[in-house]
Amino acid sequence: MKPFQELTSMDEIDSFITSNQLAFLFLSRPNCSVCVSLLPQIKTVMETYPSVKTAYINTEVIPEVAGRFSIFTVPVLILFFERKEYLREARIVPIAPFNEKINRIVQGVESEIND
């Protein structure tokens, strides 16, 4: 499985988003059963997209992340393209539709780069 970089501060989050053209965040907390079951499935999906850099954020370690990204529940999955939010999913995330959305975005970005 593709390892997710664990971010532990707002500065690390900002740096991660800024330094990666496609940056994906998985926001979670340890005692969330939905989060625990969803993360391995998302990791499997993200293995298909090596151009997308992935990170994990424990909202208990960085509570201010909730205000920064307007998060009211977990898990939350956010994909940034060139520092702009392109996709957000929360709570129950059906894997097949999520994969299709990521695929469309990544293909669009890669076709822009190759043009």
N, C-alpha and C positions, 0 to 999 in steps of 0.2 A: 504494500500500500504506500502511496505517496505520503511522505511525512509532512505534517503541517507545522510550520514554525510557530512556536508559542510566543506571543507578545505579552509583555508584562507591564507596560506603561503607555501613556498617551503619546509620548515622544516616539516610542517604537512603532506604534500604530501609524502615526503621521509619516514617519520615515518609510515604512513599508508601503503605504499607499503612494507616496511620492516617487519612490525609487523603482516601482514596478508598473509597466504599462497596463497589464491586467493583474489586478490584485483582488484576491478573494478572502473574505473574512468569515469565519464560523464563530459566532458568539454564543456562549453556552455557560452553564454552571454545573458543577459536579453532581449535585443531587437531582438533576432533571432526567427523568427516565426517557423522555422523548429525545433529548439531546444525546444521551448515551447510545441509544439504538440508532439514531440517524447518522451520527458521525462516521462510522465505518462505511455506510452506504455512500455518503458524500465523498469520502476519500477514494472509494472505488471509481466513482464517476469522474473525479478530478484527475485521476491517473491518465485518462484519455486526452487531457489537455495540458501538455507540458509547458505551453506558453503562459499558462495562468499560474501565478505564484500564490501559494495558499498559506493561511495563518489561522491559528486558533486563539481565541480570547476568552479567558475565564472572567465573567462579569463580576464575580466575587472578589477577584484580585484587583480589577480596575472598575470600581463602581461608577466612576464618572463617565465611562463609555456609554452608559444608558442615556444620559442627557445629550451627549455629543451626537449620537446617531438616532435619537428619538426611539429608544427601544423600551417596550413595555412588557415584553415576554421573551422567553428563549425557547428553543434556539432561533437565532436570526442569521441568515446567510446573505451576505452583501458582496456583489461583484462591482469593482471599480474599473473603469477604462479611462486612462489618462487623468486620474484623480477625480473623476466624476462617477457618481453612483449610476450604474446601468441596470442593476437587477437587485431586487430584495425579496426574500422569501422568509416567512416566519412560521413558527410552531409546527404544524403538520405539513410536510413537504413531500408531495408525490414525486418519486424519483424519476420516472420516465419523462413527465413534462418538464421537470427541472433540467434534466440532461438536454432535452430539445432546445430549451431557452439558452443554455450555456453554449451549445453547439452553434446556434445561429449567431450569437454575439462573437464567438471566437472566429468563425468562418468569415464574418463581416470584417473584423479587424485584420485578419490575415490577408484577405483580398485587397484591402486598402493598402497594406504594406507592400504587397507584390505589384500593385499598379504603378 
